[in-house]
Amino acid sequence: MEEHAQDFLLRDGFLLLGTALIFVLLFRRLGLGATLGFLLSGAVLGPYVLDLIGDPESKLGIAELGITLLLFIVGLELAPPRLWRMRHEIFGLGLLQVVLCGLAVTGIIYLFTGFSLQASLALGLPLGLSSTAQVLPMLQSAGRLHTPFGERSFAILLFQDLSIIPLITIIAAMNRNPALPAGPPGWVLALETAAAIAGLILAGRFAIRPLFRLIGNLGEREMFVFAALFTVIASAALMQALGLSTALGAFIAGVMLADSPYRHELEADVEPFRSILLGLFFMSVGMLLDLSAIAERPLFVISMALALIAVKSTIIFLLGLAFRMEWRSALALGLLLSQGGEFAFVLFAQASNSMLVDSGATSLFSAIVTLSMVTTPFLMMATRRIRERPASTESREEPQDDGANALVVGYGRFGQTVAQMLIAADIEVTLIDTDIEMIDVAGGFGAKVYFGDGTRIDLLRQAGAAEAELIVFCIDGDQLTEAFLHAVHDAFPRAEIHARVFDRRALLRLKDSPVKSIAREVRESAVLLARNALGGLGISREEIAKAEDTYRLRDKERLSAQYESGDLRTARDRIITQRAREPREGGAM
């Protein structure tokens, strides 16, 4: 019996991996993304086409660990301070999206299908959620997860995970099955959730971190993998025991380890398991696609899937505009989150067990969710020209790998100086910027500047970053984040990274980033101006050098103390605000 089961396991593994390899490579080649390839390969192997793989439900249960691992990795990249800065998007934009989209889809189902109000709620509210498992990999592959657009997308997805708790409570409150035991009241579930989150935070601080410290001291590389998987599965199991989102538990565990020195090691250990299990998840979804239900009522399934996409895209687009997003970004956000999500399958099953909908309706709406997921890559491709800001009526050349030793991202007043010094030292430089007017002006002076967003990993790779020895970021504002710089370092380990920041606040924000050097924009020019001013007062070069050394030493001490505390107000006594001696004759200090 065991030998027979082993034969089936090997056969299933061979078929799953082989079919996925063929379809994913094909769809990648066509530019349609891996997700669609996994879905179609699962549908081909499933019971409604070739019927070569049995019991897809059990495989879906195992494969859901892929979503859990995905959220753990995302959590590792979101330290608590960064998550706190996103609170308005999470609890503002995220809350409005879940409520408005859920109620709008509920209204469509109630008006056009003949379902009762309870059944419409049980089906419509879950359809307001999107697919975390599909959207996050799309953002990662495009290099946009750590951009403002990516953070807003993730904020909505995170609130959707949190909303599983009230949605479970709503469906349980409408239960019509007398044989189904009554679940705990909503307030009890909320308290249990808060207690579980608090427990995970405490465990992360006082148990998990010491465990990784011990493993690191022992130098046991393999044990890091065991401990990483244990952390993810234990946090997910705790949430599952309470009937909550396993992915939420794993995400919290990741956040608790985000500012630990083991973050990159953990991410490297978990990533291969995440990739395999997430692919298996989409294959399982494809196997569960009830093609017979679609064949029986094709017009209903297609029209409902289109209605779902249209309603969610419109609402999220309008919400994006209300939250001051540029209209192209708001449109991209709406289309990216327009599909149904994997948690709908779980909530549909609960609705069926509660006798709110029958199994036929569950199959139909599961097919609608899957069909909506299939459309997302096509929608993003079809609307690319609309969503992307036109460079101008003239064509602009995108970056290309021309063998340069250095990449300079940002060719404004700061980047121009950096680039000229590098070129003067006989370094071959590739210049990248998004300012069309500046690119045209630079071209008039003989400088070749490529058009492109240098905060995208894929564009840096296109520009030759994999072979470059130096990447210098000279861009404005808060575009650089610690997570982005780590991502650049991981993608292009050969290149040294140097960055320009505006002020001390930005410098502190990037204190743990893998950069070789960070320059504050106006510091050195201010020091030079002060030296010239002191020289104009007739002060000797020795006295000027002494004053500069005093300033630099005290500024370094202050910055070191601020690094330790993370507080900008630390070491205020190191700021020079009082004269140390009497004024010199003639008024000079």
N, C-alpha and C positions, 0 to 999 in steps of 0.2 A: 504493500500500500504506500509506504514511504517512498519507494523507488518510483512508483507511478506518479506520485505528487511531484517528485523532483523532476521527472521527465516533463511534466506539464509546465513547471516553473521555468525550466531551461527553454522550452519551446516558446512560451509566452514572452520571455525576455528577448529571445532571438527575433521574434516577430515584431515586438514593440520597438526595439532599438533599431532594427533594420528598416522598418517602414518609416519611422520618424526621421532617420538619417536621409532617406531618399526624398521625402516630401519637404523637410526643412531646407535641405540644400537647394531643391528646386525653387521653393518660394523665396528664399534669400536671393537666389540668382535673379528672380523676377522682380525683386524689390518689394515684396509683399509682407516680409517679416516672418519670424519663426512661429509666432502664435497661430497664425492661420494654417501653417504647415502641420503643426501638432494636432489641431482640431480636425483637419481633413484626414490625416493618417489614422486617427482614432475612429472616425466615422467609417472609413474603409474596412478597418479590422472588426468593427462592432457587429452586434447581432442583426442590424438592418441592412448590411451589405454582404460581406464575406463570412461573417459570424465565425471568426477564427479565434477570438479571445472570449473566454467565459467570465461571468461575474464582474462586470465593469464597476458595480457599486462598491465592491470591496477594494478595488484598486483606487477608486476615487477617494475612499477614506484614508488610504495610505498616502496618496499623492497630495492630499490637503496639507501635509507637512511642508510641501514646497512653499505654500503661501505663508505658513508660519515662519519658515526660515527666511523668506523674503522680507517680512516685517521686522525680523530680528536684525538683519543686515541694515535695513533703513534706520532702525532705532540706533544702531551703532554710529550712524553719521549725524545724529541729532542730539547733541549734548543738551542737558536741561536748560541752560540759558537761551540757546537758540530756539528750543521748543517754546519757551516762555514768550519770546519775541513774536512767535507765530500765533499767539492765543486769539487775537482778533479774527484772523482768517479761519482758525479752527472752529471757534464757537460763534462766529458771526456768519461768514460765508458758508461754512460747512452746515450749520444748523438750518439756514434758509434754504440751501439746496435740497437737503433731505426732506424737509417739511413740504416745500412748494412742489418739488418734482413728485414726491409720493402722493400728495393729494390730487395733483393734476392727472396723473396716470389712473388713480382710483376713480376719478370722475369720468374719464373716458371709458373705462371698463364698465362702470355702472350704467352709463347712458347708452352704450352701443352693443352690449352683450346680453343684457337681461339677467346678469348675476345679481344676487341680493347685495345690500350695502355691506354686510359683514364679509361676504365672499370677495367683493370688490376691494375692500380694505386689505384683506389677507393676501390678495394678489398684487394690488397696486402699490402698497407701501414698500414691499421688497423690491419692486421694479424701479423704485426711485434711487436704489443703490447702484453703484458702478463696479467695474471689475478691477480691484486692486492688482490682482495677478496679471492682468493684461496691460494696464496703464503704466505701472511703475517700470517694468522692463522696457516699454517703449520710450519712456523718458530717459532711462539709463542709456539705452543704445544711441539715442540722439544727443547725449551729453547735456540734457536740459534739467536733470533732476535737481541740481543745486542752484538753478537760476531762480529769480523771483517767480517766473511762470511755473516752474516745477514745484516750488514750495507751496504755491497756492493750490495746485492740483493735489499735492500730497495732503494739505490741510483738509481739503474736502474728503478725501479718501479716509483719513484718520477719523474724522467725525462720523463717517459712515460706519466704521468699525465700532465706535462707541454707541451708535444708535441701534446696534443689534439688541442691546439690553431692553430698551423700551419697546422695540418691535416684537420681541418675544413675549413681553408682558401684555401687549395689546392683543396678540393672537390668542394667548392663553385666556385672557378675559372674555373672549368671544367663543370659547370652547363649547361645542354641542355634543361631545362624546361623553356619555355618562360613565363609561368604563375607564376613561383616561383620568388618572389622579390629578387633582387640582394642584397647580404649582404654587409656589410662594407668592405672596402679594408683591406688587411692584416695588414698594418701599423697602421690603426685606431684600429683594434682589439688588436694589441700589446700594443698600448697606453692605451686603455681601461683596459687591463689586468694589466698593471703596476700601473695604477691609483687605480684599485680595490684592488690590493695587498697592496699598500701604505695606502689606506683607512682602510683596515682590521688591519694593524699594528698600526695605530693611534687609531683606536677604541679599540684595545686590551689594549693599554697603558693608554688611558685617559677616557675610558668609562667602559669597561668590568671589569678591575681590581678593580676600585672603587666600582662597583656594587657588586662584590663578597666580598669585604671588608665590605660593608654595611650589606650584608646578614650574614656574619660571626659574626659581632658584635651583630646582632639581635638574633643570635642563632636559626634561622629558618631552620631546617634540610630539610624540604620538598622544600623550596624555592631554595635550592642549585640544586635540580633536575630540577626544572623549568628553572632556569637560565642557567644551563649547556645545556639543550636541546635547549633553545632559542639561545644561542651562536652558536651552531652547525648549526641550521636551518637558522638563519639569515645570517651567512657567506655563506652557500650553496646557499641561495636564491639570494644573491647579484651576485654570479658567474653565476647562472642560468639565471638571467636577462640579462647578457651580452653574453649568449650563450657559457659559458666556463664550465670547469670541477667543479662540485659542491664539489667533494672530495678534490680538490685543495684548495678551500676556507676554508673548514673545517680543513684541515691540517695546513694552515697558522694560523687560530685561535688557534689551539692547540699549535703550536710553541710559539705564543705570551704569552701563559699561562704556558709554560713549566717550567719557573724558578720562578713561583709564589708559595706562600705557600699553595695554594688550589689545587695543581696538583693532589695529590693522592685522595682527596675527589671527584674531578671531574671525575677521571678515574673510581672510584668505582660507581659513580652515573650513568655514561653513559654505562658501560660495559654490564649490563643486556639487555638494549635496543639494543645494537650492536649485541649481540649474537642472539637474536630472529630475528631481521630484516635481518641479514646476512644469517641465515638459510632460511628465507622466500625468499631471493633473489635467492639462488641456487635452491630452489624448483620451483620458477617461470621460471628460465632458463630451468629446466628439463621439465616443462609443455610446454614451447615453442619449444622444440625439435621436429622438423617436421619429424616424423618417416616415413610418406608416401614419402617424398622427398628422404630419405635414401633408402627406399624400391625400388624406381624407378631407382635410380642410385647408388647402394651400392658400386660398385667398384670405382667410381669416388670419393665419399665421403671418403671412407677408405684410398684410395691412396693419396688424397690431405691432409688428416689429418696426415698421416705418413710422407709425404713430408714436411709439415709444421714443425712437431716435429724434423725431421732429420736436416733440414736446420737451424732452430733456435738453436738447441742444438750444432751443429758444430760451428756456428759463435760465439756464446757466449762462448763456450769452448776455442776457439782460442783467443778471446778478453781477457778472464781471464788469459791465459798464457802470453799474451802481457802485461798485467798489473801485472805481477810477482806473480800470484797466483800459488800455488802448484797444480799439474795436477789433483789430486783427487778433490780438492776444485773447480777447474775450470770446471771439468766434472759435479759435483753436481750442480753448478750454471747453466750450460747449460740445464740440464734436468729439474731443478726446474722451469725455465722460458720458457720452450719449448712450452707451450700451447698458444692458443689464449686467448684474454681477454674480459672482459665484455664491454669495450668501443667499441669493434668492432661492437656490435649490434647497438649502437647509430650511428656510422659512416656508417654502411651498410644502415640504414634507410635513412640517409641524401643522400647517393649515389642513392638510389632508388627514392627519391623525386626529385633529380636532373636529372633523366632519364639517368643515366650512366649505371645502371644495372636494369634488370626487377625483379619482385617479386620472380620469380622462382629461380634466381641466389642468391637472398638474403636469401631465405630459405635454399638452399644448403650450402652456406658458413656459415650461422649461425649454421647449423648442424655440419659442420666441426669444428667450434670453440668449440662447446659443447663436441664433441667427443674427441678433443684434451685435454680438461679439465679433462675428465674422465680418460684419460691415465696417468696423472701425478702421482697419488698415486702408481699405479702399476709400473711405471718406477722407482720411488724412491726406492720401495721395491726390485725390481728385480736387481738393480745395487748396492745395499747396500754393498755387499762384495767387489765390485770393488772400490767403492768410499771411503770406510773407510781404513785408513792406517792399515796394518796388524801389530799386536803387535809383533809377532815374530813367528818362526816355532813352538814354544811351546805355550800352552794355558795359558792365564792369567785370573785370577778370577776378575770379575766385582764386584763393591761394593754391599753389601747386608745389610739389616737392622738387625744388631746383638745386638740391644738394647744399643748401646754406648751413653754416655751422651754428648760426644763431637766429632765433625768432624774436622780433620786437613787436609786442602787441600794444597798439596805441601809438599813433604818430602825431600827437599834439606837441605843445611846446616842450614838454618834458621828454617825450619819446624821441623827438628830433635830435636833442642834444645827445642822448644815449646812443642813438643809431649812428650819428656822425663820429662819435669817439670810437665806436666799434669798427666802423669802416676805415677810419684813419689808422687803426691798428692792423689793417689788412685782414679783417674778419668778414666773411661773406654773410650778409644779413638778409633775411626775408621780413618785410614790413607788412603789418596787418592792421586795418582800421575799418570802422563802419561809417565814418563821416565822408559822404560823397564829395562835398564841397572841398574838404581838406585834401582828399585824394587827387582831385582835379588840380588844385593849386600846387600840390607837391609834384605832380607830373610836369607842370610848367617849369619847375626848377630842376627837372631831371631825375627826381626820385620815383622809383617804382614801388607803389603801395598797393597791396592787394585788398580787395573788399571782402570782409567777412567778420563774424562774431568770434573773437579770440577767446571767449569763455566757453566755447563748445569743444569738447574733447575730439569729436570727429573732424572738426575743421582744423584743429591743430595737427592731427594726424595727417590730414590731406596736405597740410603745408610742410610736412617733412619733420615733425617734432620727434618721431621715433628715432631719427638718425642725428638730430641736432645735439650739440653739446651745451647749449645755453638757451633758456627761454626767459625773456625779460618782460614783465607786465608793467606797462606804463599807462594804465587806464584810469579813468576818473571814478570818483564816488565809491560806493560800497559794493562794486561788482565782484571783488575778490573776497572769498570766504575761506576759512580754514579747510572746510570739507572739499571745496573745489581744488585748492592747491594740493591737498593730499591725493585727490583723484588724478591730477596732472602728474604728480610724482610717481604714482603707481602705474600709470599708463606709459610714462616715458622716463624710466629710471636712469637712463643714461644722461639726461640733461640736468644741468644745474638750474635752479629756479631763483630768479631775483625779482623783487617787486617794489613798486613805488606805492606809498600810502599818503593820504592827505595829512593826517595828524596823529597825535599820540593815541587817541581812542582807537583808530584803525590799527595802529601798531600793536596795541594790547589785544585786539580781537584776533590777530593772526599770530599770537605769541607761540603757539604750538604747531604752526604750519611748517612743512619741510622745505623752507626757503633758505638759500645760502646767505642772502642779505636782504634787508628791507630798508629803503631810504624814505625819510619823511620829506615831503615835497619842498618845503621852504626853509628847512633847517640850515642847510649849508649856505644858501644865499643870504640868510639873515646873519649868520656868523660872519660872512665876508663883509656885509654892509657895516656891521658893528666894528670890525677891524678898521675899515676905511674911516668910519666916523671918529674912532679913537685916535687914529693917525692924524686926522684933521685938527685935533685938539693939542697936538704936539707931544703926545705920549710916546715913550720909547717903544721900540719893537719888543724889547724884553718884557716890559710891563703889559703890552698888548697880548703877547703870547701867554703870560701868566694868567691874565684875566680869562682868555679863551680856555686854558687848561682847567681853571677853576670851574667855569661854567660846564664844560664837558664832563668833568668828574662828578659834579653834583647832579647833573642831568642823568648820568649813567646810574648813579646810586638810587636816584628816585625811580627810574624806570625799572631797575632790578627789584625794588621793593613792590612796585605796582604789579610786576609779573607774578610775584609770590602771592599777593593778596587778591589780585583781580579787581582792585578798587582804584579808580582814578584819583581819589582823594588821599591815598596813602602817601606818606613822606612829603607832606606839603612844606615841612621845615627845610627841605633841600632846595626849594625855590629861592633864588636870590632876590630879596625885596628890600634889604637894608644895606647901607654902606658899612663896610668893615673897618674903615678908618676915616680920618678927617679929610675933607676935600683938599686937593692940591692947590698951590698958589695959582691964581689966575682963573680959578673956577673949575679946573680939570679935576676929574675924579680918579 
